[in-house]
Amino acid sequence: MNPGSVFAPFFGVPALTMLLINRLARATALNRGIEDAVNTCPEQYLWAYKRFRRRPEGMPKLYQGPL
């Protein structure tokens, strides 16, 4: 895990999420806001971005092949 980041739910899947300076927003709240935006306008989301390539320890990989 990277310093300054935590795993927080994103569409129900733990995703490595950067923390904002001074922790103005909790990582989970940040992802919920992004989820709302994606649900509002899904064609604007970069679906090719491998958001879940880093997983919490012990959880299975979601992608196959090199990352």
N, C-alpha and C positions, 0 to 999 in steps of 0.2 A: 504494500500500500504506500502511496505517496504522502509525504508530509503535507498537512493542510487539506486533506481530503478524507471523506468517509464514504461508506456504502450506505445509500439511501434508496428507498423504493422508487422505481420509475416504471409505470405501467405494471406494478406488482412484481418487478424483478429488481433485485439489488444491483445498483449501478454505482460505480465509483464517481463521486461528486465532489468538486472542489468547494471549499468553504469560502465565503466572502470575508473580506477584511473586517475585523472587529465582530465577526459573526452576526452581522445585521439580519441575516435570514438563516433559518435552520435549513440544512441540506434537503430534508424531506419537503419542506415548503417550497424550496426552489424548484425541485423536480415536479411538484404538483402544478406549479405555475406553467412550466414548460408543457406538461401533459395537457393542460387546458388549452394552451395555444395550438398544440398539434391537433387536438380534437376539433378545434375551431376551423383550422385551415391545414389539413394534413398534406396537401400538395406542396406546401412550403417547407416541410421538414426534410432534411437530408437523410433519407432512408438508407443510403449506402454506408453511412457512418456507423462503424461497429461500436455502438454505445456500451455494449455488454461484454467487450473482449476481456476485461479484467474482472475476475469474479472473487467473492469472498472465499477464504480458504475452505476447502472441502466441497465446494459446489462444482457441479460439472460445467465443462466448457459449452458454450452455445454455438460457436462457430467451428467449422472444419477448415483445415488447410492453414497456410502461413498467415500471420496477421501483420 
